[in-house]
Amino acid sequence: MADDSAASAVPNPFPTPASRLWLVLAGLNGACAVAMGAYSWHALGTDANAREMMSFAVTYQMWHALALLGIAALAGRGAGVLVQVAGAMFLGGIVLFSGTLYVLGLTGRVLLPYAAPIGGGLMILAWLFLSLAGGIALWKRRSAQ
């Protein structure tokens, strides 16, 4: 019979509900990016402009899905509200930026004017919030020494 004490000694990398939520959202976004990349390659034929638009959307969605994975890991370590807000901004940015480009690539239409630049702005702000959270943590650590 195997010793279960070794398995129970391994810490759960996603111990909080928030960390598990961010993990699910990261996985869904990664899967969506792969699916949209495959679909656009096979369904759009020789339309180079539509393929380029879709490729751009897929690239940004995948990179930011990985960012959500980082948010999940940080949330599991008790990161503060700035990290959670950054995650929400990453998610909103993915929906607005990549979503707009997906619709444009597939239909040639923009459903919500300014959604892509607003989504891109949210992504930039999310990265800045992560930087701010790291800076605050660094300052607190140095102040405590």
N, C-alpha and C positions, 0 to 999 in steps of 0.2 A: 504494500500500500504506500502511495506517495505521501511525502511530508507536505502538508498544506501550509505550514508556517512560513516557508520560504516564499510562496506565492502571495500570502497575505502581507508579507513585509514590504512588497513592492508598492510604492505610493501610486495612487491613481493620478495620472497627469491632468485629468479633467474632473476635479472633485466637486465643483460647484455647479448648480443649475445653469448659471450664466456661461460658464466655460463649455458646458455640453451644448448649449444653444448655439454658441459661436462655432463650435466644431461642426454641428449639423449644417449651419448656414455656409460654412466654408466648403464642406463636401458638396452641397447642392450647387453652389456656384461653380466649383471646379467641374462637376459633371455637366452642368449646363454649357460651360465654355467649350468643353470637348465635343459635346453633341452639336452645338451650333457650328463649330468649326467643320465637323464632318458633314453636316447637312449642307452648309453653304458651298463646300467644295464639290459635292456631288449634285446638288440641285440647281446651282446657278450657272452651270455650263461654262460658256465662254465669256460671260459678262464680267470683264476685268474690273470695272468700277465697283460693281456690287460685291464681288469677291474681296476686293481691297477694303471696302467699308466693313464687311463682316470680319475680315481678318483683324482689323484694327480693334473692333469691339471685342472679339475673342481674346486678343492679347491683353487688353486692359482688364477684362473680367477675370482672366486666369491669374494675373499678377495680384489683383486685389482679393481674389479667393485665398491666395496664399497669405495675404495680409490678415484676412479674417482668421486664418489658422493661427497666426501669431497672436491675435487678440484672444483667441480661445485659450492659448497657453498662458498668456498674461493674466487673464481673468481667473484661471485656476490657481494662480499664485497670489491672489488677493489684490490685484492691481486696482487702482482707484477709479473714480468716476470718469476721469479724462480718457482712460483707455476704453471704457464702455461707450462713451460719446464718440470716440474715434471709430469704433466698430460700427456704430449706427451711421456715421457719415460715410464710411467705406461702403456699407450696404446701400445706402441711398444713392451714392455716386455710381455704383455699379448699375443699379436699376435705371437711373436717369441717363447716364452717359452711354453705357453699352446698349441698354434697351433702345435708346433713340437710334443708335447706329444700326442695330439689328433691323428695326422697322424700316429705316431708310434703305438699307441694303436689300431687303426683301421686297419692298413695295415701291421704292423711289419717292416716298412721301415722308414728310416730317409731321408727326401728329401733334407734338407739343413744342412750339417754338421756344428756343432757349433752354430746353431741358438738357441737352448735351453739355453746354458750357456750365450750367448750374451743377450738373453731376460731376464734371471735371473739377469745378471749384470745391465741391464737397470732398473729393478725393484728396486734393491738395491740403485742405483744412484738416482732414483726418491725419495725414502724415505730420502736419505741424502739431496737432494735439498729442500725437505719440511722442514727438520730440519734447514737447513741453512736459509731459508726464515723466519722461526720462530725466529731464533737467531738474524737475522738482525732487524726484527720488534721489538724484545725485546730491543736490543741495542739502536735503534732509540728512543724508548719510554723513556728509562732511560736517554738518552742524552738530551732529550727535557725537562726533569724535572728540 
